[in-house]
């Protein structure tokens, strides 16, 4: 098993456990349904090293079970009103993390849109 791990991860220059966090946590984004209460785990202080995962608001807007698109965001915000997320965590979930996801690859992603010039 050690040989397989070395083959798979040997090029990552991991010398200590915190290197795993440093290489992966900020590089991965996780789509979470608007009504998924387990989204709160992404922001849990119980995560290794106190890391927050980059949860991104997702929805089934185009699916048959979402009859009113205008209810998705308020429904997602119930994570705040129920005390599962703070307002700042919700801002990461609904705006900052999606913004980082898109502008991390293409800093000009939002050029020409209402978000043109917005920084976080």
N, C-alpha and C positions, 0 to 999 in steps of 0.2 A: 504494500500500500504506500509506503514511504516513497518508493520510486515513481508511482503514479502521481502522487501529490507533487513531487519535485518536477516531473515532466509537465504537469498542467500549470503549476504556479511558480516554477523556478525562475522565470524571467521577470518576476514582479519585485525582486529584491526585498523580500519580506524577512526582516531580521527579528522583529518583535511583534507582539499581538496587536499593538496600536497601529502598526503598518497596514493591517488588514482594513481597519476603519478608514485610514487615510487614503487607501487606494480605491475603496468601494463605496462608502456611504454617500459621498457627494456625486458619484458618477451614475447612480441608479435612481430611477423615478418609478413610482408605483401608482398606477391608476386605481382609484377607489370609488366605488359607487357612492352617489350622493347620500344615500340612506344607510350606508354601512357603518354601524357603530364601532366596528373593529378598527376603523381609521384612526381612532384615538391611540392605538398601540404604536403607530408611527411616531408619535410625539411623546411617548412614555419615558419618564426619567428612569424606568427600569431597563431600558435598552442598554446594551453594552456600551460602556464609556459615556453614558448619558447622551448618546447620539440620537438625533432626530432623523428619521428617514424622510425622503422627499416624496411625500404623498401628493397626488395630483387629482383634483376633482374630475371625475368621469361621470357620465350619465348614460341612460338609455333613451335619450331624447328621440332618436329615430325609431325606437321600437314601439310595438303595439301597446305596451303596458304604461307608457308615459303619454297620457291624454292631454296634459297641459304643460307646455314647456316652461311657462312662467312659475311653475311650482317647484321646479328642481332646485334652484338656488335657495329659496326659503326653507325647503325641506332639508337641504344640506346644513343650513345654518342652525337647525335644531340641535346639531352636535354642540353648539355653543350654549344655547338656551338650556340644554339638559346637563351642562357642566362637564361634558366629555372633552371639549377643546376650549382653549382660551380664544379671545378675539384675535390675538396675534397669531396663534396656531392656525386659525381658520383663514387668516389672510395668507399664510404660507400655502395652505391647502388649495384655496380657491384662486389665488393670483400669483404670489411670488414664485412658487415652485413651477407652475406652468410657464411663467415668463422666463425663468432660468432655463427650463428645458429647451425652449425654442431659441432663445438668444445665445445660449451657450454654444450652439452649433453655428448659428447664423446671427451675428449681432445686429444685422439690419432686417431681421425677420418682420418686425412691425412697422418698418418704414412705409409711410403713406397711409397708415391706419390711424384710428383715434389714439392708439398707444405710441405713436411716433414721438420720440423725445422723452418718454417715461423712463425713469430709472428707479431701481429698487435699492 
